[in-house]
Amino acid sequence: MPVHTKPIPAELPQPEQVEAVDVLASYISGEIDLITVLGPTASGKTKYAVRLARQIAAMLPSEYTGVEIISADSRQIFRGMDIGTGKDLCEYGDIPYHLIDILPAGAHYNVFEFKRDFISAWNDIRSRRAIPILCGGTGLYINAVTAGYDFSGSHPLSATREDVPASTDGPRSTFFIGTLVSREVRNARIDARLDARLQEGMVEEIKGLLDSGVPAENLIAYGLEYKFVTQYVLGELEYDRMRLQLATAIHQFAKRQMTWFRGMERSGVRIHWVEV
């Protein structure tokens, strides 16, 4: 009779100590031209990116004007989708941010458009002698702009910048920082955050989007919170079942995010993992 055992969780990468002064020195020297903070949902990446931005800003030479964050979140791009995407714009404080609230809810957006908008923001920030930090959890978006993917099929998403022709516009050397959290802690945070968002009015937010004319199928296509809560509002799911299925889906999504980032490492990308 076969013995069934639980799968052994993948080993977490070893945490490092990343010093803001060293990251700044690498940028000023030209060794890097972009800082990227990535991580799965509920890993604290936005708070870390904002804190890093403030630390770097406090040490900037006089010829630099500040530090600005570019979002790499495929859903925070849309206006009115605030609670469900966890924008938490108050976290940014005085740190400028880009590629958040640039399109109306219900619109379509893809990785090609993100690369175009990212390059525009990146060039704008650097033209003003500010330092850009890319922050988010959408691995496809991050790969598209840091690996120089040209959408012609000639360069894989895992390609390093050294493999990409110089004619491809965008950053050529990225310093990657990953926010590290155990699966158990991450899932506990996801559950607590989900309950908090439901209490804060996520259902009402989605009802408002539907009432404003955003098609239900568009919201469902955004996935996760917007899929399951829309199905609840439409009467297709009972509340408790919606909450359970949504929590499970977010757990699985976070696992896929981490798998993507570890895949980047296997392809040769160096990620400096930090405990937040």
N, C-alpha and C positions, 0 to 999 in steps of 0.2 A: 504494500500500500504506500503510495507516494507521500512524502512528508512536505507539507507546504510551509514555507518560511517567508517572513516579510522581506522585501527587497532591502538591501543595505543602501542607505542614503549616500549620495555622492559626497565625497569629502570636500569640505569648504576650502577655498584657497587660504593661504596664510596671510593674516593682516600685516600691514606695514605702517610705518609712521611717515606721513607725507608732510613736509614743512612748507608753509606758504612762501617763505623766503627763498627756498630752493626752486620752487615752481616759477616764481617771479624772475629769478636770475636766469633760468632757462629761456624764458620768453624774451627778456631784454637782450640776451646774447644772440637771439635768432635761432637757437637750437629747436625751439617749438614755436608754432604760430597759432595754436589753439589749445585750450584746456577743455577736457570733456569729463563731466561727472555723470556716470551712468549707474544703473542698479535696478533691481526689480521693484515692483510696487511695494510701498510701505517699508522701504529700506532707509528712508530719511535723506534721499539724495538732494531734494530741493533745499532743505535746511542746511545741509553740508555745503552745497554750492554757494548759498548766500553768505554763510559764515566765511568760506574761503575767499569770496569776492571782497568782503569787508577787510579781511586780514591783508590781502594783497593791496587793496586801495590805500590802506594806512601806511604802506611802505613805498608807494609809488614815487619815482623821481619826478621832478617838477615838469618835465616835458610830456608826461602822461596825464590824461584827463580823468581816468576812472576805470571801473570794471563793469561790464554789462553782461547779462545772461541771455542766451538764446535758448528757447525751449525746444526740446526734441520729443514732444508729446503729441501723438497723432490726433488727440481729441480736444486738447486744451486750445487748439486753434479756433474752435467754434464759440461764438458769443452765445450767452445764455445757458451754456452747459457748464455750470460752475460747481455745484455741489457734487454731481456725479463724477466729474473729472478731478475733483480735489484741487482746484486751482490755488486756493489759499493765497491769494495775491497779497494779503497783508504780510506774509513772510518776507517778501522782497524788500519792504521798507523803502529806503532811498536807493536801492540798486535797480537801475533800469533793466527792463526785460523786453524781449522781442518774440514774435510769432506766437503770441497768445491773443485770443479774441480778434482774429483778423478776418474771419468769415462768419456769415450767419449760420445758425444751427440748421441742419438739413442739407447744407451744401456738400458737394463731393470734393475730395482732396486726395492727392496721391503723392507717392514718394518723389516723382519727377518734379512736381510743383514745390514740394518741400525743399528739394535741393536748390531750385531756382531762388526761392525766398530766403533760404539760409545764406547762400552766397551773397545776395544783396545785403542782408543784415551784417554779415561778417565783414564785407568790404566797407560798409558804412561805419561800423564800429572802429575798425583799424584806421580808416581815413581821418578819424577824429582823435587819433592817438589814445584810444581806450583799448582795454584788453578784453577779448571775448571769452566767455565760458559757455560751452554747450552743455545743457543739462536735460536729461530725460531718460525714459525707459523704452522708447521705441527703437529697437535694435536695427531694424531695416533703415530707418531714417539716419541713425548715427553712422552706420556703415556707408550709406550712400554718399555722405559728405566728407567722411574722413578717409575712405578708401579710394575716393576719386572715381566712383562708378559712373560710366558715361552713358549707360542705358543702350549702348549699341550691341551689347553681348560680347564685346571683345575683352572686357575686364571683369573678373568675378568680384562679388561683394567683399570677399576676403582678401582681395589684393592689397598690398601695402602701397603707400604713396610712391615708393621708389620704383614700383612696377608701372606707374602710370605716366603717360607722356606729359611733358611740361606744359603743353598747350591746354590741358584740362584745368580750368579755373578752380580756386578753392584752397583750403589749407593743405600744406604739404607735410607737416610734422605735428602730430597731436600727442599731448600728454594725457593719458587716460587714468582716471581715478574711479574705482568702483566702491560703492557703499555696501558693506558686508554685514549680513545678519543671518542667523541660523533659520532653518525652515520653521522650527517650532515658534520662535519669536515672531518671525514674519507672518505666519498664519494667525497668531494671536492678535497681532496688530491689525491685520486685514479685517478680522471679525469685529474688533472693537471699533475700528474706523467705519466699517459698514453700518453698524448699529447707530453710531453717532450721526452719520450722514442721513440715515432714514429719519432720525429724530429731528434733524436740522431742516428737513423739508425736501428731500430728494424726490419723493413722490409728487409733491406739489409742483416742483420745478418741471418735471416731465409732463404733468397735466397741463401746465402753462405752455410748454412748447407745442403740445398737440393742439391746444386751443388756439394758438397763434397761427396754425396752418401748417406746421411742420408735419409731413406725412409720417405715419407710424412706421412704415417700412424703412424709412430713412433712419429713424432713431434705432430701430431694431438692428439695422446694419452696422451701427457703431459698436454694438456688442456690449457685453458685461452689464453694467448698471442700466444702460439705456435699453438694452434688449429685454432684460428680465422685468424691470419696473414697468416698461411699456406694456408688456404682456399682462402684468398685474392690473394696470389701469384699464386695459381693454377687457378684463374679466376672464382672461385665458389662464391665469394662475391664481391660486389662493395666496394670501399674504405669507403664511409660514412656509409654504413650498417655494414661493419666489425668493424669500430670504435665504433658505437653505441652498437652493440651486445656484443663486448668485454668489454666495460665499464660496461654494465649491468651485465655481467657474473662475473666481478671482484667485483662489489658491493655485489652480492649474495654470492660469495665465502667468502668475509670478514664477512658477517653476519653469515655464517655457522661456520666459525672459532670461532667467539665470542660465538655462541651457544655451541660449543664443550667445550670451556674453562669454561663457566658457568655450564655446565654439570659436569665437573671435580669438581667444588665446591660443587655441590649437592651430589656428591659421597663421599665428605669428605675431598677433597684437599683444603688446605688453600692457596689462592693466595693473595698476597699483591699488590693491584692495585695502580699504581702511574700515575700522570699526567705528560706527557713529554712535 
